[in-house]
Amino acid sequence: MQVHYGSQYLVNMSRFQRGNKFHVILNDKDFTIFDSFAFCLSPKIQAKIQLDDSIDRYEIQRHSFHNETIQIFGKILSQGEFNGVVDLKVIKELYDIGRELESPDLITPYTLIIENEKINEQNALDHMHIYISSENSAKIDECIKFIASNFFKFDQNFLSDLILSENDSMEYYDIIEKILIDTDLTVKSEDQIANSILSLIKKSDVFKSFLQLIKIEFCSYDVCMEILSLCSKECIDPVINCSIHFIQSFLTKKSSNKYPRKIQGNEKVPVMILNNEEQEKRIKSLEQTTEQYKQMIQEKNRTIQERNQKIQNLENNIKILNETIRNNERKINDYQRQANEAQKQQSYRVLQSIPKNSSNMQNIYDTLEQLRKENNDDAIRYAIQNGYVDVSNGNGDTIIHFAAMCSNHQLIKKLATLGASMERLNNNRRSVLWIFVNGNCYEGAEFMASNYQNLLNLPNADGQRPINIASSPTMRNMLLRYGAA
């Protein structure tokens, strides 16, 4: 059959040797391409790389492929296209690869062939896949009807073969449910339905709800036991409820007629007949198995309750520990407050013990600096209000002048913030600003210049303004910026 794969766009991209290398692995065959080409070939690969740019490979693990399939796939990856006569089986395999990659270039040739064929047992799956991809609801309904009415012709894995991966399970859930409850559903036996559902469950747990569609009284003993075994392994409430439903349905010989179905040849004889001695034994065995499951569930419930009680005890202990921690934190905070208060009182006493005269200026300065480091604003405010910062020497230098001479702009800022006057001049008419500029203390000078602009152009006793003694261009520019002349 003559077919064409790829496009001129893919051909051009195959020649565009740029980007990071990317590996497409078909079973054990590794094809190396560039990620730019992978983007164009497969939207699925593109989405994965966009989510995580460290991804450098995509693996397709399926049934064995024909050598011709692998060779043609390699040519498409290396050249961007392929033209030639290809066997239908190879076209189908390339279609399967295309579905995995979500690549229209690989899907289209087989799609065109299938759309021109009448649906039959061999192509029913492909028809369904194609019409789901194209969202053709009328054709999907047609496929559902065909599959349901011919269900007896398919094996137990037919429904599970609809699903390529577990991620597709929810997409096919509604479609498979419609097949199973279709009024034209025709089966070989109830075992066929049961085995088909078991096959689906192996593919994904989302299909466990289909267990309730099984008519247990028409199933063989072995199938019943397999279903119950599956239910008991999980021990999940909804599944346990299903197992109880099966047992009750069997023992009471009641099943829902909500979803009737046809048996091929109209043979509706139950496999299990109550008046048969062997079946009675099997019923008893099922009863015993059910009781064992109930006991097992009760035991697990007890275990869960014990674990929950332990968790509750641990949570209570954690609450007690947290409350103890909070109490200790409150005590620590109280002790800290008491210690801070004691420190403040001690600072007051130290400050009050210092005579306010010029011989103690260094002591007063050191005490105020210590109070600043302790953030003891109350004691500093007390010192300001009680004249400690106004103590001066014979040259008229007060504590603020002394601090400026020491380039202690932090203490100056603190004293200014708490109300100390910063405009006082010494006997040589030197202001705090003048002293900061003379000592080249930029931070202190800028603080004074920005907050006490009346001192900017105030000369000292020798007629020198702060800008006249600025020793650096940076200092000079700053003074000019605030209005020095």
VOGU-3710 file (C-alpha; in Angstrom, 3 decimals, decimal comma):
1> mqvhygsqyl> 0,000/0,000/0,000  1,468/3,356/-1,094  1,727/5,794/1,822  3,406/9,084/2,680  4,625/10,029/6,147  5,830/13,428/7,367  5,677/16,906/5,836  7,900/19,558/4,278  7,965/21,257/7,679  9,399/18,114/9,293
11> vnmsrfqrgn> 11,890/17,784/6,423  13,116/21,324/7,024  13,328/20,766/10,794  15,326/17,541/10,280  17,968/19,648/8,498  17,944/22,238/11,285  20,657/20,694/13,441  20,218/22,954/16,478  19,300/22,471/20,120  19,918/19,688/22,614
21> kfhvilndkd> 20,104/16,051/21,649  16,975/14,032/22,419  16,507/10,252/22,507  13,380/8,469/21,276  13,640/4,849/22,424  11,450/2,287/20,674  11,655/-0,843/22,814  15,471/-1,216/22,895  16,206/0,810/19,730  17,619/4,284/20,503
31> ftifdsfafc> 17,023/7,067/17,947  18,955/10,316/18,590  17,437/13,551/17,251  17,413/17,212/18,293  14,770/18,543/20,659  13,699/21,119/18,053  12,642/18,242/15,755  11,038/16,358/18,659  8,923/19,468/19,380  7,551/19,445/15,813
41> lspkiqakiq> 6,993/15,688/15,646  5,275/15,178/19,011  3,140/17,656/20,995  3,382/15,190/23,894  7,200/15,420/23,965  6,955/19,199/23,616  4,670/19,421/26,667  6,982/17,224/28,742  10,097/19,274/27,862  8,273/22,529/28,606
51> lddsidryei> 7,400/21,192/32,065  10,936/19,897/32,709  13,749/20,989/30,379  16,066/18,337/31,860  14,104/15,563/30,072  16,214/14,214/27,207  14,429/10,971/26,270  11,057/9,383/25,622  10,586/5,609/25,757  7,917/3,538/24,007
61> qrhsfhneti> 7,705/-0,008/25,351  5,142/-2,046/23,393  4,777/-5,442/21,813  7,459/-6,395/19,295  7,630/-4,306/16,114  8,419/-5,461/12,612  11,913/-4,554/11,413  10,353/-2,575/8,578  8,417/-0,495/11,121  11,606/0,358/13,005
71> qifgkilsqg> 13,429/1,228/9,751  10,650/3,521/8,483  10,339/5,207/11,878  14,092/5,835/11,831  13,864/7,405/8,336  11,048/9,711/9,463  13,141/10,822/12,442  16,263/11,401/10,346  14,733/12,796/7,133  11,348/14,167/8,212
81> efngvvdlkv> 9,361/12,053/5,734  8,946/8,650/4,048  7,340/7,625/0,750  6,839/4,049/-0,316  4,787/0,878/-0,437  4,141/-0,435/3,087  2,306/-3,448/4,460  -0,881/-2,663/6,407  0,544/-4,258/9,573  3,468/-1,832/9,459
91> ikelydigre> 1,116/1,110/8,910  -0,854/-0,049/11,970  2,294/-0,255/14,091  3,362/3,246/13,016  -0,157/4,375/13,934  0,293/2,866/17,427  3,597/4,747/17,779  1,870/7,908/16,577  -0,883/7,540/19,184  1,743/7,166/21,895
101> lespdlitpy> 3,557/10,299/20,673  0,288/12,116/19,780  1,893/12,740/16,370  -0,547/13,567/13,526  2,187/12,794/10,958  2,242/9,144/12,088  -1,481/8,794/12,820  -2,977/10,218/9,609  -2,083/7,495/7,035  -3,729/4,663/8,968
111> tliienekin> -6,657/6,911/9,931  -7,429/7,565/6,255  -7,389/3,831/5,563  -9,631/2,908/8,518  -12,171/5,643/7,820  -12,783/4,080/4,397  -13,285/0,601/5,879  -16,471/-0,769/7,370  -16,176/-1,535/11,077  -15,500/-5,194/11,842
121> eqnaldhmhi> -14,044/-7,345/14,634  -10,471/-6,733/13,447  -10,605/-2,933/13,224  -13,193/-2,071/15,903  -10,528/-0,844/18,340  -8,923/1,380/15,706  -12,274/2,848/14,681  -12,965/3,700/18,302  -9,532/5,303/18,826  -9,843/7,385/15,667
131> yissensaki> -13,339/8,673/16,421  -12,428/9,474/20,040  -9,446/11,494/18,782  -11,680/13,372/16,320  -14,489/13,674/18,940  -17,007/12,288/16,450  -19,815/11,380/18,869  -22,077/9,826/16,217  -19,332/7,449/15,067  -18,405/6,673/18,688
141> decikfiasn> -22,021/5,636/19,377  -21,922/3,481/16,240  -18,768/1,746/17,521  -20,330/1,213/20,954  -23,355/-0,452/19,389  -21,196/-2,674/17,178  -18,907/-3,743/20,032  -21,839/-4,402/22,396  -23,813/-6,508/19,913  -20,698/-8,455/18,917
151> ffkfdqnfls> -19,123/-8,654/22,350  -19,230/-12,463/22,339  -16,715/-12,427/19,444  -14,021/-10,585/21,453  -11,627/-11,976/24,058  -11,527/-10,874/27,683  -8,733/-8,335/27,055  -10,602/-6,446/24,337  -11,874/-3,653/26,588  -8,527/-3,232/28,357
161> dlilsendsm> -6,810/-3,036/24,951  -8,813/0,131/24,306  -6,625/1,843/26,872  -3,038/2,586/25,905  -1,930/3,673/29,388  -3,368/4,160/32,864  -3,500/7,915/32,187  -6,174/7,234/29,527  -8,441/5,358/31,938  -10,831/8,176/32,789
171> eyydiiekil> -11,106/9,202/29,131  -12,451/5,734/28,234  -14,461/5,133/31,421  -17,768/6,470/30,115  -17,372/4,721/26,753  -16,650/1,336/28,338  -19,554/1,778/30,740  -21,881/2,457/27,804  -20,709/-0,784/26,167  -21,319/-2,808/29,344
181> idtdltvkse> -24,832/-1,462/29,936  -25,944/-1,340/26,306  -29,288/-3,077/25,733  -27,834/-4,981/22,771  -24,873/-6,343/24,748  -24,452/-9,979/23,711  -22,003/-12,190/25,581  -20,808/-15,788/25,544  -21,471/-16,074/29,270  -21,416/-13,969/32,407
191> dqiansilsl> -17,839/-15,145/32,915  -16,869/-13,195/29,798  -18,202/-9,973/31,338  -16,558/-10,744/34,674  -13,179/-11,564/33,121  -13,319/-8,435/30,943  -13,920/-6,284/34,020  -11,131/-8,050/35,920  -8,818/-7,337/32,989  -9,826/-3,662/33,118
201> ikksdvfksf> -9,124/-3,485/36,865  -5,609/-4,804/36,252  -5,155/-1,807/33,962  -6,525/0,761/36,430  -8,344/0,816/39,782  -10,872/3,333/38,433  -12,768/0,411/36,865  -13,499/-1,323/40,176  -16,965/0,218/40,244  -17,840/-1,982/37,238
211> lqlikiefcs> -17,732/-5,023/39,560  -21,301/-4,254/40,572  -22,451/-4,843/36,990  -21,593/-8,540/37,252  -24,533/-10,954/37,702  -22,933/-13,280/40,219  -25,471/-16,126/39,897  -24,426/-16,684/36,264  -20,679/-16,825/37,057  -18,588/-19,910/37,586
221> ydvcmeilsl> -17,249/-20,738/41,022  -13,648/-19,970/39,994  -14,589/-16,527/38,701  -16,517/-15,780/41,918  -13,495/-16,720/43,998  -11,191/-14,573/41,849  -13,468/-11,561/42,324  -13,685/-12,107/46,073  -9,928/-12,598/46,271  -9,411/-9,285/44,482
231> cskecidpvi> -11,805/-7,533/46,854  -10,210/-8,994/49,984  -6,692/-7,968/48,992  -7,608/-4,321/48,753  -9,667/-3,948/51,926  -10,935/-0,598/50,723  -14,456/0,160/51,900  -16,068/0,611/48,450  -14,492/-2,644/47,261  -15,491/-4,500/50,431
241> ncsihfiqsf> -19,023/-3,315/49,860  -18,772/-4,768/46,348  -17,678/-8,162/47,708  -20,557/-8,198/50,178  -22,885/-7,308/47,300  -21,623/-10,324/45,332  -22,129/-12,716/48,233  -25,594/-11,401/49,038  -26,521/-11,514/45,360  -25,395/-15,117/45,071
251> ltkkssnkyp> -26,921/-16,401/48,305  -30,273/-14,739/47,713  -30,298/-15,496/43,992  -31,159/-11,855/43,317  -29,440/-9,681/40,756  -30,323/-6,416/39,134  -32,268/-6,557/35,902  -31,537/-2,909/35,311  -28,955/-3,795/32,670  -30,260/-6,887/30,849
261> rkiqgnekvp> -28,001/-8,593/28,330  -28,259/-11,328/25,763  -26,501/-14,669/25,870  -25,368/-15,994/22,503  -27,748/-18,802/21,521  -30,235/-17,600/24,177  -28,771/-19,986/26,760  -29,531/-18,407/30,143  -28,940/-21,414/32,382  -27,114/-20,330/35,581
271> vmilnneeqe> -23,832/-22,072/36,215  -24,758/-22,460/39,881  -28,009/-24,265/40,712  -29,113/-24,291/44,340  -30,523/-27,804/44,363  -27,263/-29,290/43,165  -25,261/-30,915/45,960  -21,936/-29,726/44,584  -23,220/-26,178/44,276  -24,493/-26,306/47,858
281> kriksleqtt> -20,979/-27,133/48,961  -19,672/-24,236/46,942  -22,241/-21,918/48,490  -21,136/-23,010/51,942  -17,535/-22,414/50,944  -18,442/-18,930/49,798  -20,255/-18,286/53,085  -17,184/-19,366/55,021  -14,967/-17,204/52,838  -17,266/-14,242/53,402
291> eqykqmiqek> -17,152/-14,774/57,151  -13,376/-14,913/57,023  -13,341/-11,637/55,097  -15,669/-10,052/57,635  -13,447/-11,192/60,504  -10,400/-9,906/58,685  -12,093/-6,545/58,134  -13,093/-6,377/61,816  -9,529/-7,161/62,833  -8,196/-4,471/60,540
301> nrtiqernqk> -10,782/-2,036/61,881  -9,606/-2,821/65,411  -6,020/-2,228/64,309  -7,039/1,074/62,755  -8,859/2,081/65,935  -5,803/1,208/68,029  -3,598/3,232/65,709  -6,042/6,133/65,830  -5,998/5,964/69,635  -2,197/6,027/69,617
311> iqnlenniki> -2,276/9,003/67,263  -4,780/10,721/69,570  -2,543/10,039/72,583  0,456/11,410/70,727  -1,512/14,503/69,741  -2,553/15,008/73,368  1,064/14,642/74,488  2,119/17,136/71,843  -0,518/19,575/73,095  0,790/19,172/76,655
321> lnetirnner> 4,359/19,671/75,469  3,372/22,743/73,447  1,584/24,211/76,452  4,650/23,514/78,611  6,836/25,211/76,026  4,508/28,225/75,907  4,535/28,447/79,729  8,322/28,267/79,756  8,489/30,925/77,056  6,206/33,154/79,117
331> kindyqrqan> 8,437/32,622/82,157  11,541/33,364/80,131  9,925/36,539/78,789  8,951/37,551/82,312  12,501/36,908/83,544  13,848/38,896/80,596  11,546/41,812/81,353  12,575/41,700/84,987  16,236/41,561/83,989  15,775/44,500/81,623
341> eaqkqqsyrv> 14,006/46,475/84,301  16,770/45,667/86,785  19,332/46,759/84,189  17,492/50,031/83,684  17,385/50,670/87,415  21,069/49,874/87,644  21,735/52,299/84,773  19,793/54,994/86,579  21,821/54,413/89,728  25,097/54,495/87,800
351> lqsipknssn> 24,068/57,710/86,051  22,904/59,333/89,284  26,168/58,441/90,981  28,213/60,481/88,474  28,772/64,126/89,528  27,827/66,587/86,782  31,181/68,357/86,251  33,802/68,597/83,538  36,164/66,113/85,171  33,557/63,390/84,664
361> mqniydtleq> 32,777/64,090/80,977  34,473/60,894/79,798  32,554/58,864/82,379  29,246/60,512/81,376  29,978/59,903/77,677  30,872/56,244/78,272  27,698/55,730/80,318  25,481/57,314/77,637  27,112/55,182/74,935  26,475/52,045/76,994
371> lrkennddai> 22,837/53,088/77,487  22,524/53,556/73,708  23,835/50,052/73,067  21,296/48,718/75,594  18,492/50,687/73,899  17,742/52,208/77,297  15,905/55,266/75,999  14,335/56,034/79,374  17,721/56,432/81,046  19,065/58,550/78,143
381> ryaiqngyvd> 15,960/60,732/78,284  16,538/61,081/82,041  20,141/62,187/81,339  18,956/64,810/78,830  16,258/66,153/81,148  18,642/66,345/84,091  21,430/68,198/82,281  24,035/65,427/81,888  24,481/66,213/78,181  24,962/69,923/79,021
391> vsngngdtii> 28,057/69,311/81,159  30,930/71,205/79,462  34,656/71,679/79,805  36,644/74,918/79,850  36,418/75,213/76,055  32,630/75,069/76,149  32,497/71,556/74,664  29,471/69,632/75,905  28,815/65,908/75,716  27,358/66,324/72,203
401> hfaamcsnhq> 30,531/68,091/71,023  32,579/65,361/72,699  30,559/62,679/70,891  31,055/64,476/67,552  34,829/64,655/68,181  34,708/60,870/68,665  32,765/60,598/65,329  29,982/58,851/67,246  27,142/59,755/64,899  24,960/56,964/66,386
411> likklatlga> 24,926/58,558/69,835  24,287/61,973/68,283  21,280/60,604/66,383  19,940/58,960/69,546  20,346/62,116/71,642  18,709/64,228/68,916  15,816/61,806/68,600  15,197/61,902/72,375  15,185/65,712/72,577  18,760/66,918/73,142
421> smerlnnnrr> 19,612/70,271/71,573  22,070/69,914/68,682  22,555/73,625/67,950  24,793/74,579/70,862  28,207/76,102/69,969  31,434/75,824/71,959  33,631/78,792/72,854  35,196/78,709/69,376  31,694/78,810/67,816  32,068/75,326/66,493
431> svlwifvngn> 28,834/73,422/65,996  28,369/69,649/65,999  28,086/69,860/62,169  31,343/71,811/61,966  33,107/69,163/64,120  31,764/66,259/62,045  32,923/67,935/58,801  36,307/68,699/60,300  36,658/65,048/61,380  35,475/63,876/57,923
441> cyegaefmas> 32,611/61,882/59,488  30,261/61,779/56,510  27,251/60,048/58,182  27,265/62,433/61,135  27,718/65,467/58,865  24,865/64,418/56,581  22,545/63,841/59,568  23,249/67,317/60,879  23,089/68,973/57,438  19,707/67,390/56,635
451> nyqnllnlpn> 18,124/68,181/60,009  19,838/71,431/61,115  20,259/73,469/57,954  20,707/76,680/59,942  24,173/75,367/60,875  25,266/74,855/57,237  26,604/78,367/56,705  27,375/79,235/60,329  31,109/80,200/60,612  33,295/79,457/63,581
461> adgqrpinia> 35,282/82,064/65,515  37,839/82,162/62,669  35,132/82,796/60,048  35,325/79,306/58,531  32,073/77,728/57,466  31,737/73,939/57,350  32,154/73,881/53,555  35,479/75,727/53,870  36,981/72,898/55,890  35,464/69,973/53,893
471> ssptmrnmll> 38,461/67,794/53,018  36,814/65,599/50,351  34,726/66,290/47,218  32,105/63,866/48,506  31,676/65,820/51,718  31,639/69,120/49,837  29,025/67,957/47,316  26,812/66,710/50,123  26,951/70,087/51,911  26,176/71,926/48,664
481> rygaa> 23,212/69,608/48,072  21,686/70,609/51,416  22,232/74,351/50,831  25,790/75,247/51,891  27,233/78,330/50,213
//
